[in-house]
Amino acid sequence: MAVTIKNKGKVSAKAKTSGKTSALDELRDMADEYGDLSQKITELQADPAVQALLDAQTEQAVVKEAIKAKADEALGQDEKRDIVGKKHTLVISAHGNESKVKEEGGKEAIFKFLGEETFVELCTFPITKLRAYLNPKQLEEVLETTMTKARTIKLK
């Protein structure tokens, strides 16, 4: 089994097989490879150097959040600044922009501007919200359920 890591962390597995190998045989080989990798990860997690790396990453994330909080206190929302320490320089950006529909009158205005047909075409409904507002019969009428969620993989 050859595993190829592509851009942005996407993984492609290519089995080196003869033409007669079945998909189940390939899955058996992949199960062994997955188990071996899990064991390797467990061994690496016990390594003090690896644990020191993980601890440093956790600590860095905590410090980063503290820096953001302190920057919110010390700088204006639209202010960006280079902070020069004794050894390192931090580049702190301004807050990014976020747009959302206005609470008061926003949806109504969009409906007016777009018209009913386009408005309905653009609408999306969180399924959890629909389950809160519709009864089971209504849900059955409006929802289409397919088995498209990802499989789970566990090692025994």
TORDO-996347 format. One record per residue (C-alpha): x, y, z; residue in one letter. Coordinates in steps of 0.05 Angstrom, whole numbers, padded with zeros to 5 digits, always signed. Layout:
XYZA/...
END
This chain:
+00000+00000+00000M/+00028+00068-00019A/+00000+00130+00014V/+00011+00196-00021T/+00002+00262+00016I/-00022+00315-00031K/-00033+00391-00023N/-00072+00416+00037K/-00067+00350+00076G/-00109+00309+00028K/-00088+00237+00026V/-00093+00189-00032S/-00082+00115-00020A/-00058+00073-00079K/-00054-00001-00069A/+00000-00040-00105K/-00042-00099-00126T/-00048-00149-00181S/-00111-00147-00224G/-00143-00204-00184K/-00140-00173-00114T/-00209-00156-00087S/-00228-00092-00052A/-00236-00132+00013L/-00165-00159+00007D/-00141-00088-00003E/-00180-00066+00059L/-00147-00122+00100R/-00079-00096+00079D/-00099-00025+00095M/-00125-00048+00164A/-00056-00075+00180D/-00023-00011+00156E/-00071+00031+00197Y/-00058-00011+00259G/+00017-00006+00249D/+00012+00070+00243L/-00031+00074+00305S/+00022+00034+00344Q/+00076+00080+00317K/+00037+00142+00340I/+00028+00111+00409T/+00103+00098+00414E/+00119+00169+00390L/+00072+00199+00441Q/+00112+00164+00496A/+00176+00195+00470D/+00197+00253+00516P/+00220+00296+00457A/+00153+00288+00422V/+00116+00302+00487Q/+00159+00365+00497A/+00139+00387+00426L/+00065+00376+00441L/+00071+00413+00508D/+00105+00471+00474A/+00051+00475+00420Q/-00003+00475+00474T/+00033+00529+00514E/+00043+00570+00451Q/-00032+00567+00436A/-00048+00592+00506V/+00002+00649+00500V/-00026+00667+00430K/-00097+00673+00459E/-00069+00717+00516A/-00034+00761+00464I/-00099+00769+00426K/-00136+00788+00490A/-00082+00838+00510K/-00081+00867+00439A/-00157+00877+00443D/-00145+00916+00508E/-00086+00958+00482A/-00103+00970+00409L/-00163+00996+00371G/-00202+00947+00329Q/-00175+00975+00264D/-00104+00984+00290E/-00048+00938+00269K/+00021+00940+00301R/+00089+00907+00302D/+00108+00891+00374I/+00183+00886+00382V/+00207+00844+00440G/+00280+00832+00462K/+00287+00773+00414K/+00225+00769+00369H/+00176+00814+00333T/+00102+00800+00331L/+00058+00826+00274V/-00011+00838+00303I/-00065+00852+00251S/-00127+00893+00257A/-00192+00855+00269H/-00220+00824+00206G/-00288+00844+00179N/-00350+00801+00187E/-00415+00815+00151S/-00482+00789+00173K/-00554+00806+00158V/-00582+00860+00204K/-00626+00834+00260E/-00679+00888+00251E/-00709+00890+00181G/-00651+00857+00144G/-00687+00795+00121K/-00749+00834+00103E/-00709+00882+00061A/-00673+00825+00025I/-00741+00794+00010F/-00765+00860-00018K/-00702+00871-00060F/-00699+00800-00088L/-00771+00780-00094G/-00802+00715-00068E/-00774+00667-00120E/-00701+00688-00113T/-00707+00695-00038F/-00733+00624-00030V/-00679+00598-00077E/-00625+00629-00033L/-00654+00607+00034C/-00620+00553+00074T/-00648+00520+00135F/-00607+00487+00190P/-00636+00417+00199I/-00633+00423+00275T/-00677+00485+00271K/-00726+00450+00225L/-00730+00392+00274R/-00748+00442+00329A/-00804+00475+00289Y/-00834+00419+00247L/-00869+00355+00269N/-00845+00287+00243P/-00897+00284+00187K/-00877+00354+00162Q/-00803+00335+00166L/-00816+00272+00125E/-00850+00316+00072E/-00792+00366+00066V/-00728+00327+00081L/-00690+00279+00037E/-00644+00232+00075T/-00586+00196+00041T/-00527+00156+00068M/-00472+00204+00049T/-00438+00218+00116K/-00367+00194+00124A/-00354+00125+00154R/-00320+00120+00221T/-00257+00079+00230I/-00237+00049+00297K/-00180+00002+00314L/-00198-00058+00357K/
END
